[in-house]
Amino acid sequence: MTVSTGRHFLQIPGPTNVPDPVLRAMSAPTIDHRGPGFAALTRRLLDALGPVFGTSDPVVIYPSSGTGAWEAALVNTLSPGDRVLCFETGHFATLWQEMARGLGLEVDFVPGDWRHGVDPAAVEGRLSADLAHSVKAVCVVHNETSTGVTSRVADVRRAIDAAGHPALLLVDTISSLGSIDYRHDEWGVDVTVAGSQKGLMLPPGLSFNAVSAKALRAARTSALPKSFWDWHPVIAANERGFFPYTPATNLLYGLEEALRMLQAEGLPQVFARHARHAAATRAAVRAWGLDVLCADEREHSGSLTAVLMPDGHDADTVRKVILERFDMSLGAGLGKLSGRVFRIGHLGHFNDLALAGTLAGVQMGLELAGVPVDPAGLTTALDVLRSA
């Protein structure tokens, strides 16, 4: 039997490490989800969630993974045969458009190289050419978890407006909410999709839709089948502090504590911390002599960094060495990036020393796997942390 000492370094880009205060909150006794104590909890949660999304619009909470919130965003706003405009920014953008096709929607899928985010000029061009306004929604992944590329949602919104197009804007923030600056109201987003297991510092099991007034109007005529995902019963029940189904009570306890922690640190400070750790990680990667997958300096993710392997070296071999020798998990390359990249998660409940340990483990693992790297990589990252 292999015995490990110390803590396991979970450095995948989600699920992330769950802070001890959140774990303790989740261990509280379950209460009656039809009682007054639970109603008070629901109201506190909904009030606290708004600032994290940057919205005064309703936020719907589901007991599901983020995939459920993807489906909810689509089925509440669209009808069979509607056209949606999607962009190939990575593995999860690809999966979302596949779901849209499976639901009976017509998808315009703009190809991409997985190293860049959504091109606002392409958005404007496609929508300007759509004189009949047949495109009903634009689907954007804010932070592509498979690539470490963050699309510029505010610029996408400006592109839609410049085209004078009425399409809804649906945005996936599953790996950005609570880690990277995001503004549902200010950026004119109609549906924001989120999950619990990344920047919100919870286990998997909760997902969210923040819903604009325009999206609610679209939901009145949407004809895609829905029952569990229907916003209207949830919003109506939430007004009384309840849900139309059995909620994930103990995860909601944890959510309240996680939101308290984010508020105590301050969202601008949270975003700055993530940006600092991302900058230090990129500095290490470049000093090692390796390439960061994201090719646009404006689009680097604060949540994770995807590292391209040099020719002749396999990313999964490096990950295996690091797991076996140092008890640290790194994210695998997904889809067409399998074996070509590994992903370093630096989001959620995380600090400078944890990042230093993570990068030390990566550097040692690269060396042990026979990947030629400059050992100055770690020192370069520490210099960034010291100077910040």
DAZI-V294229 format. One record per residue. N is the residue number from 1. SS is DSSP state (H for helix, E for strand, - for the rest). Layout:
BEGIN
N SS
N SS
END
This chain:
BEGIN
1 -
2 -
3 -
4 -
5 -
6 -
7 -
8 -
9 E
10 E
11 E
12 -
13 -
14 -
15 -
16 -
17 -
18 -
19 -
20 H
21 H
22 H
23 H
24 H
25 H
26 H
27 -
28 -
29 -
30 -
31 -
32 -
33 -
34 -
35 -
36 H
37 H
38 H
39 H
40 H
41 H
42 H
43 H
44 H
45 H
46 H
47 H
48 H
49 H
50 H
51 H
52 H
53 H
54 -
55 -
56 -
57 -
58 E
59 E
60 E
61 E
62 E
63 -
64 -
65 -
66 H
67 H
68 H
69 H
70 H
71 H
72 H
73 H
74 H
75 H
76 -
77 -
78 -
79 -
80 -
81 -
82 -
83 E
84 E
85 E
86 E
87 E
88 -
89 -
90 -
91 H
92 H
93 H
94 H
95 H
96 H
97 H
98 H
99 H
100 H
101 H
102 H
103 -
104 -
105 -
106 E
107 E
108 E
109 E
110 E
111 -
112 -
113 -
114 -
115 -
116 -
117 -
118 -
119 -
120 H
121 H
122 H
123 H
124 H
125 H
126 H
127 H
128 H
129 -
130 -
131 -
132 -
133 -
134 -
135 E
136 E
137 E
138 E
139 E
140 E
141 E
142 -
143 E
144 E
145 -
146 -
147 -
148 -
149 E
150 E
151 -
152 -
153 H
154 H
155 H
156 H
157 H
158 H
159 H
160 H
161 H
162 H
163 -
164 -
165 -
166 -
167 -
168 E
169 E
170 E
171 E
172 E
173 -
174 -
175 -
176 -
177 -
178 -
179 -
180 -
181 -
182 -
183 -
184 -
185 -
186 -
187 -
188 -
189 -
190 -
191 E
192 E
193 E
194 E
195 E
196 -
197 -
198 -
199 -
200 -
201 -
202 -
203 -
204 -
205 -
206 -
207 E
208 E
209 E
210 E
211 E
212 -
213 H
214 H
215 H
216 H
217 H
218 H
219 H
220 H
221 H
222 -
223 -
224 -
225 -
226 -
227 -
228 -
229 -
230 -
231 H
232 H
233 H
234 H
235 H
236 H
237 H
238 H
239 -
240 -
241 -
242 -
243 -
244 -
245 -
246 -
247 -
248 -
249 H
250 H
251 H
252 H
253 H
254 H
255 H
256 H
257 H
258 H
259 H
260 H
261 H
262 H
263 H
264 H
265 H
266 -
267 H
268 H
269 H
270 H
271 H
272 H
273 H
274 H
275 H
276 H
277 H
278 H
279 H
280 H
281 H
282 H
283 H
284 H
285 H
286 H
287 H
288 H
289 -
290 -
291 E
292 E
293 -
294 -
295 -
296 -
297 H
298 H
299 H
300 E
301 -
302 -
303 -
304 E
305 E
306 E
307 E
308 E
309 -
310 -
311 -
312 -
313 -
314 -
315 H
316 H
317 H
318 H
319 H
320 H
321 H
322 H
323 H
324 H
325 H
326 H
327 -
328 E
329 E
330 E
331 E
332 E
333 -
334 -
335 H
336 H
337 H
338 -
339 -
340 -
341 E
342 E
343 E
344 E
345 E
346 -
347 -
348 -
349 -
350 -
351 -
352 H
353 H
354 H
355 H
356 H
357 H
358 H
359 H
360 H
361 H
362 H
363 H
364 H
365 H
366 H
367 H
368 H
369 -
370 -
371 -
372 -
373 -
374 -
375 -
376 H
377 H
378 H
379 H
380 H
381 H
382 H
383 H
384 H
385 H
386 H
387 H
388 -
END
